[in-house]
Amino acid sequence: MNLTKPALDKVIIVTNDFDFNGDMLHETIHRHAGNTVGGRYHLNSEGNAVMVNVREQRDTKRSMSITFNPSNTTLNTVLNVLADNEIQTDVMSAKVNRFDIQRQGIDMSKPIEAYHDVFFAGSNTLSQHIKHDGTAYARTHSAEVCFYDKVKEAQQKKGVIDPLFGAKNCFRMEYRSRTTDNCAAKGVGTFGALVSLKEIDLNELYIEGVTSLLPNLHKIETKRNNPVSSSKDIADYVAKRHKQNKVLWFMSYSGRLLSLEDCLTAADYLFPGKTKKDAQARWRAKDMMRKIYATKCEPDNVLIVQELQSFLKFEL
């Protein structure tokens, strides 16, 4: 597996510092961009495009958000596109509303579904889900980490495969800071602060961001037959924190890091009562565990854990 260095991906900045009023801004953008695409304008200059969105605020003022990808659009390009379209604002002082930092793993050993169990076992967030395309998310209100198949994403968006990837398993892990407050807390409250980041700063932001949402990933043992924790430990943890969907939570935390036999044993800890109702609950739990376990890929746990953990290594 080859790993790329962390790099800025999507950036959204917001400003209401214009050299003319909101109506004129809206008219100017509309004149240059024409019709909107999903409510957003795409401004162009010499083949470069910047997405601009003008929004009404509660105090009747308008704000302008600017979205671009730093990997193919430089700061000067953003400034030139705005200037060529008669929009002048202090971009450097604009607040950063979102920034994404991504790192790619090329030549991953398994399909992306094989990594889901380890990904979720490493997460400490209650908001976790998998999209239909296999993208896995661990979220809080202000940030998220997502892990997805870059080749599949490129095919869906562009209909083509980047020659850089070919038919390889190329997966991307992204940290996304999604609120102005969280961006400011990370030390990148303004666009000027963001563009002045050095490569080492970007690495630190990425590692800090990902590990804040996947703090258990480094704790996962990579020795074969030596799982994260015992089935009893995980079952006790789930029982204390979750009153409903205990089996689903248990399988999310443990997955194939435990054997099927260990998972079935955990049903006794999740539903320890002696009543007939408790016995039925244990029977249903074990039946559900068998079905969930049967749908999982049969990964080499050691290699998969090591590959995911490598995304969090600090390398320049």
C-alpha positions as CSV (number, residue, x, y, z in Angstrom):
1,M,0.0,0.0,0.0
2,N,1.2,3.5,-0.9
3,L,0.1,6.5,1.1
4,T,-0.1,10.1,-0.1
5,K,0.6,13.0,2.2
6,P,-2.3,14.8,3.8
7,A,-3.6,17.6,1.5
8,L,-6.3,20.2,1.6
9,D,-9.4,19.3,-0.3
10,K,-12.6,21.2,-0.2
11,V,-12.6,24.7,1.4
12,I,-15.7,27.0,2.0
13,I,-15.2,30.5,3.2
14,V,-17.9,33.0,4.1
15,T,-17.9,36.8,4.1
16,N,-20.3,39.7,4.2
17,D,-17.6,42.3,3.6
18,F,-18.5,43.7,0.2
19,D,-17.6,46.9,-1.6
20,F,-21.3,47.3,-2.6
21,N,-24.6,46.3,-1.1
22,G,-26.1,42.8,-1.3
23,D,-28.5,43.4,-4.1
24,M,-25.8,44.7,-6.4
25,L,-23.7,41.7,-5.4
26,H,-26.5,39.3,-6.3
27,E,-27.1,41.1,-9.6
28,T,-23.4,41.2,-10.5
29,I,-22.9,37.5,-9.9
30,H,-26.1,36.6,-11.8
31,R,-24.9,38.8,-14.7
32,H,-21.6,36.9,-15.0
33,A,-22.7,33.4,-14.0
34,G,-26.1,33.3,-15.6
35,N,-28.4,30.6,-14.2
36,T,-27.6,28.9,-10.9
37,V,-26.8,25.2,-10.5
38,G,-28.7,24.0,-7.4
39,G,-28.9,27.6,-6.1
40,R,-25.1,28.1,-6.6
41,Y,-23.3,30.2,-9.1
42,H,-20.2,29.0,-11.0
43,L,-17.9,31.9,-11.8
44,N,-15.3,31.3,-14.5
45,S,-12.1,33.0,-15.6
46,E,-9.6,31.6,-18.0
47,G,-10.8,28.1,-17.6
48,N,-10.9,28.2,-13.8
49,A,-14.1,28.0,-11.8
50,V,-15.1,29.0,-8.3
51,M,-18.5,28.2,-6.8
52,V,-20.2,31.2,-5.2
53,N,-23.4,31.1,-3.2
54,V,-25.3,34.3,-1.9
55,R,-27.5,33.6,1.1
56,E,-30.0,35.7,3.0
57,Q,-29.2,36.0,6.8
58,R,-31.7,36.5,9.6
59,D,-30.8,40.1,9.9
60,T,-31.7,40.6,6.2
61,K,-28.1,41.0,5.3
62,R,-26.6,38.8,2.6
63,S,-23.4,36.7,3.0
64,M,-21.3,35.2,0.2
65,S,-19.8,31.7,0.5
66,I,-17.0,30.7,-1.8
67,T,-16.2,27.0,-2.4
68,F,-13.1,25.7,-4.2
69,N,-10.6,22.9,-4.1
70,P,-7.1,24.0,-3.2
71,S,-5.6,21.0,-4.9
72,N,-6.4,22.5,-8.3
73,T,-7.3,26.1,-7.5
74,T,-4.8,28.5,-5.9
75,L,-5.5,31.6,-3.8
76,N,-4.5,33.8,-6.7
77,T,-6.9,31.9,-8.9
78,V,-9.7,32.6,-6.5
79,L,-8.8,36.3,-6.3
80,N,-8.6,36.5,-10.1
81,V,-11.9,34.8,-10.7
82,L,-13.6,37.2,-8.3
83,A,-11.9,40.3,-9.7
84,D,-12.7,39.3,-13.3
85,N,-16.3,39.0,-12.3
86,E,-16.4,42.4,-10.7
87,I,-16.5,41.1,-7.1
88,Q,-14.1,42.6,-4.7
89,T,-13.9,41.5,-1.1
90,D,-11.2,40.9,1.5
91,V,-10.9,37.2,1.0
92,M,-8.0,36.8,3.4
93,S,-10.1,38.0,6.3
94,A,-13.1,35.8,5.3
95,K,-14.1,33.2,7.9
96,V,-13.4,29.6,7.1
97,N,-16.7,27.7,7.4
98,R,-15.4,24.3,6.3
99,F,-12.1,22.7,5.3
100,D,-11.3,19.1,4.4
101,I,-8.0,17.4,4.7
102,Q,-7.6,14.1,2.8
103,R,-5.1,11.3,2.6
104,Q,-5.2,8.5,0.1
105,G,-4.2,4.9,0.3
106,I,-3.4,3.4,-3.1
107,D,-3.1,-0.4,-3.6
108,M,-5.2,-1.3,-0.6
109,S,-5.4,-5.0,-0.1
110,K,-9.2,-5.5,0.2
111,P,-12.5,-4.0,-1.0
112,I,-13.7,-1.1,1.1
113,E,-16.4,-3.2,2.9
114,A,-13.7,-5.2,4.6
115,Y,-12.5,-2.2,6.5
116,H,-15.9,-1.0,8.0
117,D,-15.7,-3.1,11.2
118,V,-12.3,-1.8,12.1
119,F,-13.2,1.8,11.2
120,F,-16.3,1.7,13.5
121,A,-14.4,-0.1,16.2
122,G,-12.0,2.8,16.2
123,S,-14.7,5.4,16.5
124,N,-16.1,6.9,19.7
125,T,-19.0,8.8,18.1
126,L,-22.7,7.8,18.3
127,S,-23.3,9.1,14.8
128,Q,-22.0,6.4,12.5
129,H,-23.4,5.2,9.2
130,I,-22.5,3.6,5.9
131,K,-23.9,5.0,2.6
132,H,-25.0,2.8,-0.2
133,D,-21.7,3.3,-2.0
134,G,-19.7,2.0,1.0
135,T,-18.6,5.3,2.4
136,A,-18.3,5.1,6.2
137,Y,-18.9,8.1,8.4
138,A,-18.1,8.9,12.1
139,R,-19.6,12.3,12.9
140,T,-20.1,14.9,15.6
141,H,-22.0,18.2,15.2
142,S,-18.9,20.1,14.1
143,A,-16.7,17.5,12.4
144,E,-16.6,14.2,10.6
145,V,-14.2,11.5,9.3
146,C,-15.2,9.7,6.2
147,F,-13.6,6.7,4.5
148,Y,-14.5,6.0,0.9
149,D,-13.6,4.4,-2.4
150,K,-12.0,7.2,-4.5
151,V,-12.2,5.2,-7.7
152,K,-16.0,4.6,-7.2
153,E,-16.5,8.2,-6.3
154,A,-14.7,9.4,-9.5
155,Q,-16.8,7.1,-11.6
156,Q,-20.1,8.3,-10.1
157,K,-19.2,12.0,-10.4
158,K,-17.2,12.1,-13.6
159,G,-17.9,8.7,-15.3
160,V,-14.2,8.0,-15.7
161,I,-11.4,6.5,-13.7
162,D,-8.3,8.6,-13.0
163,P,-5.3,7.1,-14.8
164,L,-3.4,7.6,-11.5
165,F,-5.5,4.9,-9.8
166,G,-6.4,2.6,-12.7
167,A,-8.3,-0.4,-11.4
168,K,-6.5,-0.3,-8.0
169,N,-8.2,-0.2,-4.6
170,C,-7.7,3.5,-3.9
171,F,-9.4,4.7,-0.7
172,R,-9.5,8.1,0.9
173,M,-9.8,9.1,4.6
174,E,-10.9,12.7,5.1
175,Y,-11.2,14.9,8.1
176,R,-13.9,17.6,7.7
177,S,-14.2,20.5,10.0
178,R,-17.8,21.7,9.3
179,T,-18.4,24.9,11.4
180,T,-16.8,28.3,11.7
181,D,-16.4,27.8,15.5
182,N,-14.6,24.4,15.0
183,C,-12.4,25.9,12.3
184,A,-11.4,28.7,14.6
185,A,-10.7,26.3,17.4
186,K,-8.3,24.5,15.1
187,G,-6.4,27.8,14.5
188,V,-7.8,28.4,11.0
189,G,-10.6,30.8,11.6
190,T,-9.7,33.0,8.6
191,F,-8.8,32.1,5.0
192,G,-5.5,33.9,5.5
193,A,-4.6,31.5,8.4
194,L,-5.5,28.5,6.3
195,V,-3.4,29.4,3.3
196,S,-0.4,30.2,5.5
197,L,-0.4,26.7,6.9
198,K,2.9,24.8,6.4
199,E,3.0,21.1,5.4
200,I,3.8,20.1,8.9
201,D,0.8,22.1,10.3
202,L,-1.5,20.3,7.8
203,N,-0.2,16.9,8.9
204,E,-0.8,17.8,12.6
205,L,-4.4,19.1,11.8
206,Y,-5.2,15.9,9.9
207,I,-3.8,13.6,12.6
208,E,-5.4,15.5,15.4
209,G,-8.8,15.7,13.6
210,V,-9.0,12.0,12.7
211,T,-7.8,10.8,16.1
212,S,-10.4,13.0,17.8
213,L,-13.1,11.0,16.2
214,L,-11.3,7.6,15.9
215,P,-9.4,7.6,19.2
216,N,-9.6,3.8,19.5
217,L,-8.0,3.0,16.2
218,H,-4.5,3.0,17.6
219,K,-5.6,0.8,20.5
220,I,-6.8,-2.1,18.2
221,E,-4.4,-5.0,18.5
222,T,-3.0,-6.4,15.2
223,K,-2.0,-9.7,16.6
224,R,-4.1,-12.5,15.2
225,N,-6.7,-13.9,17.6
226,N,-6.0,-11.1,20.0
227,P,-9.1,-8.8,19.7
228,V,-9.7,-5.3,20.8
229,S,-11.3,-6.4,24.1
230,S,-13.0,-9.5,25.4
231,S,-16.7,-10.0,24.4
232,K,-17.6,-9.4,28.1
233,D,-15.8,-6.1,28.2
234,I,-17.5,-4.9,25.0
235,A,-20.9,-6.2,26.1
236,D,-20.6,-4.5,29.4
237,Y,-19.7,-1.2,27.7
238,V,-22.6,-1.5,25.3
239,A,-25.1,-2.4,28.1
240,K,-24.1,0.7,30.2
241,R,-24.4,3.1,27.3
242,H,-27.2,1.8,25.1
243,K,-30.7,0.8,26.2
244,Q,-31.9,-0.1,22.7
245,N,-30.3,-1.9,19.7
246,K,-27.7,-3.5,21.9
247,V,-26.9,-6.2,19.4
248,L,-26.3,-3.7,16.6
249,W,-24.1,-1.6,18.8
250,F,-22.1,-4.6,19.9
251,M,-21.5,-5.8,16.4
252,S,-20.6,-2.3,15.3
253,Y,-17.9,-2.1,18.1
254,S,-16.6,-5.6,17.7
255,G,-17.5,-6.8,14.2
256,R,-15.1,-9.5,12.9
257,L,-12.5,-8.4,15.4
258,L,-14.1,-11.2,17.6
259,S,-14.9,-14.7,16.4
260,L,-18.5,-15.7,15.9
261,E,-18.3,-17.8,19.1
262,D,-17.2,-14.8,21.1
263,C,-20.0,-12.7,19.7
264,L,-22.6,-15.4,20.6
265,T,-21.2,-15.6,24.1
266,A,-21.7,-11.8,24.5
267,A,-25.5,-12.3,24.2
268,D,-25.4,-13.8,27.7
269,Y,-23.8,-10.6,29.0
270,L,-26.1,-8.3,27.0
271,F,-29.3,-10.0,28.3
272,P,-28.3,-11.6,31.6
273,G,-31.7,-12.1,33.1
274,K,-33.3,-15.5,34.0
275,T,-36.8,-14.9,32.9
276,K,-38.4,-16.4,29.8
277,K,-38.4,-13.0,28.2
278,D,-34.6,-12.7,28.7
279,A,-34.1,-16.2,27.3
280,Q,-36.0,-15.2,24.2
281,A,-34.0,-11.9,23.9
282,R,-30.8,-14.0,24.0
283,W,-32.0,-16.3,21.3
284,R,-33.0,-13.4,19.1
285,A,-29.7,-11.7,19.7
286,K,-27.7,-14.8,18.7
287,D,-29.8,-15.2,15.6
288,M,-29.2,-11.6,14.6
289,M,-25.5,-11.9,15.3
290,R,-25.2,-14.9,13.0
291,K,-27.0,-13.1,10.2
292,I,-24.8,-9.9,10.6
293,Y,-21.6,-12.0,10.9
294,A,-22.5,-13.9,7.7
295,T,-22.7,-10.7,5.7
296,K,-19.2,-9.5,6.6
297,C,-16.2,-9.8,4.4
298,E,-13.7,-12.4,5.6
299,P,-10.7,-10.0,6.1
300,D,-7.2,-10.6,7.2
301,N,-7.7,-8.7,10.4
302,V,-4.0,-8.1,11.0
303,L,-3.4,-6.5,7.6
304,I,-6.6,-4.5,7.6
305,V,-6.0,-3.0,11.0
306,Q,-2.4,-2.1,10.1
307,E,-3.5,-0.5,6.8
308,L,-6.1,1.7,8.6
309,Q,-3.8,2.6,11.4
310,S,-1.2,3.7,8.8
311,F,-3.5,6.6,7.8
312,L,-2.8,8.1,11.2
313,K,0.9,7.9,11.0
314,F,2.7,11.3,11.1
315,E,4.9,11.3,7.9
316,L,6.3,14.1,5.8
